Amino acid sequence: MIQPDKIIVADDHPLFRQALLETLKTRMPSSAWYQAETVEQLNEVLQAQQDADLLLLDLNIPGAHGFNTLIYARNHYPQIPVVVVSAYEDNETIARAMEFGASGFVPKSTPVEDIFLAIQTVLSGELWTPQGFKSPAAEHCDIAVRVASLTQQQHKILMMFAQGLQNKQIAYDLDVTEATIKAHATAIFKKLNVRNRTQAVIAIGQLDLAEQNLS
């Protein structure tokens, strides 16, 4: 049994997160666990714990914007394998998550014993997908490659564009000048091959999750 030193859990549902942690801690008692409920918190934890052994990521944590956070984490912290733990369990979502760099995909309906097995499988260097999953032919996603090329600051600003924040508010929140934000915006538009922030938000919308009834 592999006993990792550090595991990050990014999920905004406290009941699920606590139940998962309590169960996994009994199986991996020597591991240190770090939690994040939003993308902002996750970025802080990733920055501070760059030697983490694994990230358990919910695709729907606040600020995630579909697969963008997965792509960001894999691009900026490639040394940390990611297991997506999600309420989505359709074939397309699983396939896209694996295409965008996840090492495993675990539906939240999965028994805890199987979640533990998935974690152990990924920690041993292998991939994990749900039983019955059939991988379609891989399709190149140009926008995913372009988003992955953004710097950490550019990605943060792009996500703030998606929230509808204007340059003045973004500059205030990041403690920089509006001119700096405009310069970053120009670089972002060039990398995404778009002309303005509206087109940029539409472009990353291609990475959103399909609408489903998850109740």
TORMI-457969 format. One record per residue (C-alpha): x, y, z; residue in three letters; residue number from 1. Coordinates in Angstrom, 3 decimals. Example, Ala and Ser with C-alpha at 12.3 -4.5 7.8 and 13.67 -1.06 7.14 Angstrom:
% residues 2
- x,y,z,residuo,num
- 12.300,-4.500,7.800,ALA,1
- 13.670,-1.060,7.140,SER,2
This chain:
% residues 215
- x,y,z,residuo,num
- 0.000,0.000,0.000,MET,1
- 1.337,3.422,-0.985,ILE,2
- 1.302,6.009,1.805,GLN,3
- 1.578,9.455,0.159,PRO,4
- 2.971,12.376,2.138,ASP,5
- 0.531,15.054,0.945,LYS,6
- -2.886,14.974,-0.730,ILE,7
- -4.942,18.019,-1.710,ILE,8
- -8.742,17.773,-1.750,VAL,9
- -10.561,20.497,-3.715,ALA,10
- -14.320,20.218,-3.204,ASP,11
- -16.908,22.744,-2.018,ASP,12
- -19.377,20.215,-0.583,HIS,13
- -18.410,19.972,3.122,PRO,14
- -20.398,16.806,3.871,LEU,15
- -18.904,14.862,0.972,PHE,16
- -15.419,16.247,1.611,ARG,17
- -15.457,15.412,5.315,GLN,18
- -16.906,11.938,4.753,ALA,19
- -14.248,11.240,2.122,LEU,20
- -11.447,12.534,4.334,LEU,21
- -12.542,10.615,7.411,GLU,22
- -12.660,7.379,5.445,THR,23
- -9.388,7.846,3.576,LEU,24
- -7.494,9.012,6.666,LYS,25
- -8.091,5.623,8.285,THR,26
- -6.434,3.958,5.286,ARG,27
- -3.619,6.491,4.881,MET,28
- -2.970,7.668,8.448,PRO,29
- 0.487,9.079,7.773,SER,30
- -0.664,11.377,4.951,SER,31
- -1.117,15.134,5.396,ALA,32
- -4.374,16.448,3.910,TRP,33
- -4.925,19.933,2.513,TYR,34
- -8.375,21.272,1.646,GLN,35
- -9.723,23.908,-0.748,ALA,36
- -13.326,24.949,-1.354,GLU,37
- -12.746,27.405,-4.223,THR,38
- -10.331,27.810,-7.122,VAL,39
- -8.724,30.751,-5.320,GLU,40
- -8.040,28.601,-2.255,GLN,41
- -6.816,25.765,-4.468,LEU,42
- -4.301,28.044,-6.200,ASN,43
- -2.958,29.111,-2.801,GLU,44
- -2.627,25.500,-1.640,VAL,45
- -0.952,24.404,-4.885,LEU,46
- 1.520,27.263,-4.634,GLN,47
- 2.370,26.353,-1.041,ALA,48
- 2.376,22.556,-1.512,GLN,49
- 4.066,22.041,-4.858,GLN,50
- 5.484,18.723,-3.654,ASP,51
- 2.014,17.258,-3.081,ALA,52
- 1.579,13.667,-4.237,ASP,53
- -1.993,13.973,-5.502,LEU,54
- -4.853,16.395,-6.158,LEU,55
- -8.459,15.213,-5.811,LEU,56
- -10.408,17.756,-7.848,LEU,57
- -14.138,18.449,-8.122,ASP,58
- -14.732,20.032,-11.542,LEU,59
- -17.540,22.187,-10.134,ASN,60
- -15.815,24.054,-7.312,ILE,61
- -16.600,27.809,-7.414,PRO,62
- -14.510,29.583,-10.046,GLY,63
- -13.578,26.412,-11.915,ALA,64
- -15.294,27.197,-15.234,HIS,65
- -15.522,23.611,-16.404,GLY,66
- -12.229,21.988,-17.321,PHE,67
- -10.175,25.188,-17.030,ASN,68
- -8.905,24.438,-13.524,THR,69
- -7.871,20.914,-14.493,LEU,70
- -5.970,22.261,-17.511,ILE,71
- -4.375,24.977,-15.373,TYR,72
- -3.260,22.552,-12.671,ALA,73
- -1.793,20.080,-15.151,ARG,74
- 0.072,22.831,-16.996,ASN,75
- 1.519,24.690,-14.002,HIS,76
- 1.940,21.750,-11.610,TYR,77
- 2.625,18.794,-13.931,PRO,78
- 4.387,16.951,-11.118,GLN,79
- 1.071,16.568,-9.237,ILE,80
- -1.239,13.892,-10.671,PRO,81
- -4.943,14.801,-10.649,VAL,82
- -7.877,12.516,-9.922,VAL,83
- -11.189,14.134,-10.828,VAL,84
- -13.912,13.338,-8.281,VAL,85
- -17.157,14.518,-9.808,SER,86
- -20.953,14.270,-9.736,ALA,87
- -20.721,14.016,-13.524,TYR,88
- -20.225,10.467,-14.724,GLU,89
- -21.157,10.531,-18.385,ASP,90
- -18.758,9.097,-20.936,ASN,91
- -18.018,12.441,-22.631,GLU,92
- -17.047,14.230,-19.412,THR,93
- -14.776,11.366,-18.374,ILE,94
- -13.158,11.256,-21.824,ALA,95
- -12.513,15.006,-21.877,ARG,96
- -11.095,15.009,-18.349,ALA,97
- -8.642,12.255,-19.289,MET,98
- -7.788,14.066,-22.545,GLU,99
- -7.025,17.230,-20.588,PHE,100
- -4.545,15.460,-18.327,GLY,101
- -6.385,13.775,-15.461,ALA,102
- -4.757,10.587,-14.203,SER,103
- -8.078,9.264,-12.975,GLY,104
- -11.797,9.961,-12.893,PHE,105
- -13.996,8.880,-9.994,VAL,106
- -17.756,9.579,-9.947,PRO,107
- -18.999,10.676,-6.527,LYS,108
- -21.366,7.720,-6.560,SER,109
- -18.336,5.399,-6.412,THR,110
- -18.004,3.303,-3.213,PRO,111
- -15.249,4.629,-0.937,VAL,112
- -13.315,1.370,-1.259,GLU,113
- -13.120,1.897,-5.011,ASP,114
- -12.099,5.541,-4.533,ILE,115
- -9.233,4.314,-2.356,PHE,116
- -8.305,1.762,-5.021,LEU,117
- -8.363,4.505,-7.678,ALA,118
- -6.022,6.654,-5.586,ILE,119
- -3.626,3.763,-5.069,GLN,120
- -3.692,2.974,-8.793,THR,121
- -2.847,6.546,-9.767,VAL,122
- -0.138,6.827,-7.114,LEU,123
- 1.476,3.736,-8.630,SER,124
- 1.689,5.551,-11.962,GLY,125
- -1.315,4.076,-13.757,GLU,126
- -4.564,5.589,-14.996,LEU,127
- -7.997,4.930,-13.495,TRP,128
- -11.428,5.257,-15.086,THR,129
- -14.806,3.857,-14.007,PRO,130
- -15.686,0.306,-14.961,GLN,131
- -17.491,0.281,-18.289,GLY,132
- -15.917,3.495,-19.558,PHE,133
- -15.070,3.338,-23.250,LYS,134
- -12.567,5.856,-24.497,SER,135
- -13.518,7.480,-27.811,PRO,136
- -10.934,8.425,-30.405,ALA,137
- -8.868,11.280,-29.000,ALA,138
- -9.686,14.678,-30.462,GLU,139
- -7.285,17.595,-30.367,HIS,140
- -8.807,20.558,-28.518,CYS,141
- -7.173,23.759,-29.723,ASP,142
- -8.658,25.982,-27.024,ILE,143
- -7.359,23.676,-24.273,ALA,144
- -3.838,24.002,-25.666,VAL,145
- -4.213,27.782,-25.853,ARG,146
- -5.522,28.053,-22.266,VAL,147
- -2.641,25.873,-21.087,ALA,148
- -0.191,28.378,-22.618,SER,149
- -1.362,31.185,-20.319,LEU,150
- 0.783,32.233,-17.371,THR,151
- -0.636,31.959,-13.867,GLN,152
- -1.446,35.683,-13.782,GLN,153
- -2.995,35.610,-17.250,GLN,154
- -5.171,32.648,-16.294,HIS,155
- -6.319,34.424,-13.131,LYS,156
- -7.242,37.537,-15.135,ILE,157
- -9.065,35.444,-17.746,LEU,158
- -11.179,33.859,-15.006,MET,159
- -11.978,37.352,-13.700,MET,160
- -13.074,38.334,-17.218,PHE,161
- -15.399,35.335,-17.113,ALA,162
- -16.872,36.684,-13.864,GLN,163
- -17.715,39.930,-15.659,GLY,164
- -15.230,42.106,-13.742,LEU,165
- -13.991,45.253,-15.466,GLN,166
- -10.314,46.241,-15.780,ASN,167
- -10.552,48.796,-12.961,LYS,168
- -11.914,46.233,-10.483,GLN,169
- -9.405,43.582,-11.572,ILE,170
- -6.534,46.043,-11.178,ALA,171
- -7.769,46.921,-7.677,TYR,172
- -8.162,43.275,-6.645,ASP,173
- -4.699,42.336,-7.948,LEU,174
- -3.073,45.554,-6.704,ASP,175
- -1.726,46.560,-10.116,VAL,176
- -2.447,49.369,-12.579,THR,177
- -5.151,49.296,-15.237,GLU,178
- -2.383,49.596,-17.821,ALA,179
- -0.934,46.327,-16.536,THR,180
- -4.313,44.613,-16.881,ILE,181
- -4.686,45.948,-20.420,LYS,182
- -1.234,44.613,-21.283,ALA,183
- -2.142,41.200,-19.873,HIS,184
- -5.452,41.303,-21.753,ALA,185
- -3.649,41.927,-25.033,THR,186
- -1.379,38.943,-24.385,ALA,187
- -4.356,36.759,-23.417,ILE,188
- -6.291,37.665,-26.565,PHE,189
- -3.256,36.896,-28.704,LYS,190
- -2.732,33.479,-27.093,LYS,191
- -6.420,32.591,-27.388,LEU,192
- -6.571,33.956,-30.941,ASN,193
- -9.482,36.283,-30.135,VAL,194
- -9.995,40.050,-30.441,ARG,195
- -11.670,41.008,-27.173,ASN,196
- -12.765,39.786,-23.754,ARG,197
- -16.216,38.751,-24.985,THR,198
- -14.670,36.418,-27.549,GLN,199
- -12.231,35.168,-24.896,ALA,200
- -15.079,34.225,-22.538,VAL,201
- -16.959,32.550,-25.380,ILE,202
- -13.812,30.620,-26.323,ALA,203
- -13.260,29.164,-22.859,ILE,204
- -16.962,28.344,-22.753,GLY,205
- -16.004,25.390,-24.952,GLN,206
- -14.409,23.920,-21.832,LEU,207
- -17.571,24.162,-19.732,ASP,208
- -19.241,21.015,-18.481,LEU,209
- -22.355,19.790,-20.232,ALA,210
- -25.530,20.806,-18.414,GLU,211
- -26.979,17.848,-16.531,GLN,212
- -29.403,17.174,-13.736,ASN,213
- -27.116,16.197,-10.847,LEU,214
- -29.743,16.104,-8.143,SER,215
